[in-house]
């Protein structure tokens, strides 16, 4: 099996001449319009040494436990109240203990589960097929509330409750501890992506604009044109934000009281997916061009990239300094050490028999993910943790000097 190599980009003498021109638009070479700049970037990429992969090394992750899910080949997983939540379309919901996979509680809801379950603190929001949204206590499985939402709502956890956005541009804040709607509002267009950011909800809309929504009452504080629809959950750090959009770019923004300013943009070969990871001054993100990228958070300069071979899923996890990536319907988990991008030995399933069917979920110090056999209607939940590494051997003697 051929594994993806990590490419580290170093600046050659020729490429350095063009650095100032590229600084505001740090695109890969294939997207640079100037022939001279393109040639310089290709020379830099080709001359850069590839970081080695530990493809023959001892396994980085090991299986600690596994349990069968007999009623679906594609469950939904979430972390809530320190446990693993396993939801099946049939309406069955289970909580598992992350260290051993033991079942803590089980509940069958009144109707089929219609989408991904969303944790909000210690409670779990479960959308049902009839438009109901059931709120459960993640520790006990007890139902503590129920609301009705627009069909197929986009659900986003916030500090004030659960934001529910419909396809008709309606937006509502749902309390998770009982009571009526906190507020309801209407956006300038349907919501494409959103997330808490600097005390507000940073929201992208289908008309290509970006806006800020007040958490307490749903007021649209400002809206400004971005030129593309936001497609990823924003990553925020004080007054800075990084978002992916359907123009194939990662946008770095300065957030202001009445809008935002653009800092830099990085162009990839496809729409961006999932959520970005901010680690050690670098921003790691994923594109449908099948690459994972790491760039400097301040100026967007490319540090390293690696090809996954398949499109990335909508989520990834970081355990200590280990980045775990599960490409869509892949038979392996790609593993990278941060911040440098050193590739570890991947965790693989039986080739041609089984593939991962959920995103990875981090619960305490365990990684949990579901896998299913091709053509089967069942699946299994796998609990993983970092493998114990053998102690270092004695130092090797050096050859005597002549």
C-alpha positions, 0 to 999 in steps of 0.5 A: 500500500502506498502512503501519502508523503508529507511535502515540506516547502522551503524557499529557494533563491529564485522563489525568494525573489517573488515572496513579497508578491505572493505574500498576500495571495500565498497560492500553490504553484499551479494557481500562480498566473505569472510563468516566472512565479510558477516556475520558481514555485515548482522549483521550490516544491521539487527541491524540497525534501519530503518528510519521511513516513514511519510506514514500517514502524510500530503502530501508533494507535492500538485497539482497546475495545470494540462493540457491535452496532447490529441495526445500522451500517452508519451510526452517528457518534458524539462525545457528551458528558465524558461518554461516547454517544452512539445513535442509530437511524432506528431511534436507538441511542446508547452511551458507552464508557470510553475506556472499555466500551461498556454500556452506561445506558440505552434509550429508544426514542419515539421516532427515527433519528434524522441526523447527527446528534449534537452535544451542548455541554452535558446534554445531547440534542437529537433530531427526529424525522418528524421535525422534533428535537429531543434534548437528553441528559447525557449522563442518564439518558433522561429526556429533559426537553423537546422542541420543533424545528424546521425540516433538516435544520443546521444545528450549532452548539453555543454557550446560550443553547442550540442554534437551529437554522432552516433552509428558509433563512430562519434562525432560532436559539433553542434552550437546552434546559427547558423553556420556550425558544430564547429567540427567533430571527431571519437572516439575509439568506439561508445559513451555510455555516456558523460558529461562536466567535468572539462573543457572537455567532459568526455566520456565513450566508448563501448570498456570499455575505458574512455576518455577526449575530448577537447570542443574547437576542439574535440581532444581526449586528453587521453583514458584509460581502465576502464574495463566497459562501462560508463552508466551514466552522470558523476557527477564532482566536480573540479578534482573528478568524479563519474560515473556508469558503466555496471559492476554494480559499481559506480566508484569514480575517480581522474581526471588527466591531462593525465588520471584518478586514481581510488579512490573507487568503490561501487558494487550494484545488477544491472546496474546504471541508471540516473544521480548521485546527490551530496548533503551535502558530500553524493552521491545519485545514482540509480541502476536497483536492484531497490534501491537508495543508499547514500554513502560518497563522499570521501570513498564510505561508505554506509550511507543509501539505500531505495528500490523503488520497481521498476527500477528507471527512467533516471532522478530525481530532488532535490527541496531544500532538497527534492529528488523526484524519479519517478520509471519506469511506477510507480503510485507514486513519492518516496520522501526523505529528504536529506541528511539523507534519511528520507522518506516523504509521497509519491505522488500517482496516482489512483492505477491501473488506471494511471501511470507516463510516463515521468521523473520529471522536475524541473522548478523554484520552481515547479515539472512537470511530465506527467501521462497517463491512462492505455490503453489510447492514451492521457496524462496529465501534472501535476504541483506540489509544496511543500504542505503548512504544518500546523503550529505546535500545542501548546506544550503538558503539561508534567505530574507532578512529584510525 
